Amino acid sequence: MGTAIKQSGIPRDKLFITTKLANKDQGYESTLRAFEDSRLKLDLEYFDLYLIHWPGKDKFKETWRAFEKLQKDGYIRAIGVSNFKIHHLESLKQDSDTVPAVNQVEFHPLLNQQELLQYCKREGIQLEAWSPIMKGNLDLPQIIELAAKYGKTPAQIVLRWDLQHGVVTIPKSVRQERIQENANIFDFTLSEEDMKKIDQMNQDHRFGPDPDVFLF
Ligand SMILES: NC(=O)c1ccc[n+]([C@@H]2O[C@H](COP(=O)([O-])OP(=O)(O)OC[C@H]3O[C@@H](n4cnc5c(N)ncnc54)[C@H](OP(=O)(O)O)[C@@H]3O)[C@@H](O)[C@H]2O)c1
C-alpha cells in the first residue's frame, strides 16, 4: 500500500487511511508489535484511524491502553473500535478517559442499531456503517419504491439514509461505475417521512456475526 500511495502522487495528508488490529494480536505488547509490523509493511509514518476489530472476550482494555500509547507517540491520529455494543463501550469507559473516535459496526435498514446510534451520539463517538448496502441485497420493495420516487438507485437511497442519520458509511465495490454511483448521494435529501419508512424496515437482521457470540 505504501508503494501504491507513493506512486499515486496524491499527498499523504489528502488520504485518510484506516486499519484494524487483528483479533489474534489483542493484548498490550502484542498490539504494539502488530502495529509496528503493519506500519513497516505499509511503509507509512502514521495512520489516520486505528480500530480494535472485535471486542472479543477479555483483552480489549489492555489493547486500548496500547492504542492510547500509539496515539500519544504520534503514530495514529485517531483511535477507535469496531463491533462494540453499548456494554463494551461502558466497560471501556470505566477504565479509560479516552473516548473512541469511531465505532464501526454492521448497520443498514435491516439492522438499524437505533439504541447504539443514540448512545454513540450522546458519548461523542462517530458511528460508521459496515455492510451498509447489505452486501448487495438491495432487492427490497420499500427501497426500490423510494429509488423510483427520487430517481436514484437503491444503493444511493440506503447510503443517503446513513448520511442523514449522521452515520459515516463505507460501501465496498470493485467496479468503478458503482464506486462513483455510491459516492453520488449529495444532490438529494430524503424527506422525514421517507427516513421513517426506512427506519421501520428494521428486523435486527445480521449478515455478519453478533459481537456477543463471536468470542476469541
Ligand atoms: N469491521 C468489521 O468487522 C467489518 C465487517 C465486514 C465488512 N467491513 C467493511 O465494510 C466494507 C463494506 O462492507 P461489505 O463489503 O461487507 O458490504 P457492502 O458494502 O454492504 O456490500 C458490498 C457488495 O455490494 C455490491 N455493491 C456495491 N455497490 C453496489 C451498488 N451500487 N449496487 C448494487 N450492488 C453493489 C458489491 O459488489 P461489487 O464489488 O461487485 O460491486 C459487493 O458484493 C468493507 O469494505 C469492509 O472493509 C467491516
The ligand as an ORCA input file, in Angstrom:
! r2SCAN-3c Opt
* xyz 0 1
  N     -15.460     -4.037     10.962
  C     -15.893     -5.186     10.501
  O     -15.996     -6.166     11.244
  C     -16.311     -5.309      9.067
  C     -17.015     -6.449      8.632
  C     -17.409     -6.529      7.291
  C     -17.085     -5.507      6.415
  N     -16.386     -4.417      6.871
  C     -16.028     -3.308      5.956
  O     -17.176     -2.757      5.369
  C     -16.975     -2.537      3.971
  C     -18.263     -2.818      3.231
  O     -18.899     -3.998      3.679
  P     -19.273     -5.267      2.758
  O     -18.336     -5.365      1.626
  O     -19.438     -6.417      3.656
  O     -20.743     -4.939      2.261
  P     -21.458     -3.799      1.381
  O     -20.579     -2.641      1.117
  O     -22.776     -3.582      2.015
  O     -21.754     -4.579      0.011
  C     -20.767     -4.920     -0.909
  C     -21.444     -5.733     -2.017
  O     -22.403     -4.923     -2.683
  C     -22.081     -4.837     -4.078
  N     -22.332     -3.435     -4.479
  C     -21.536     -2.367     -4.289
  N     -22.102     -1.251     -4.756
  C     -23.307     -1.623     -5.282
  C     -24.342     -0.909     -5.932
  N     -24.282      0.417     -6.129
  N     -25.442     -1.604     -6.339
  C     -25.517     -2.941     -6.138
  N     -24.558     -3.666     -5.521
  C     -23.457     -3.015     -5.104
  C     -20.623     -5.238     -4.187
  O     -20.371     -5.898     -5.394
  P     -19.225     -5.359     -6.428
  O     -17.944     -5.248     -5.631
  O     -19.180     -6.428     -7.474
  O     -19.691     -4.030     -6.919
  C     -20.473     -6.230     -3.044
  O     -20.915     -7.516     -3.437
  C     -15.849     -3.496      3.559
  O     -15.020     -2.862      2.654
  C     -15.115     -3.820      4.873
  O     -13.889     -3.101      4.995
  C     -16.014     -4.298      8.172
*
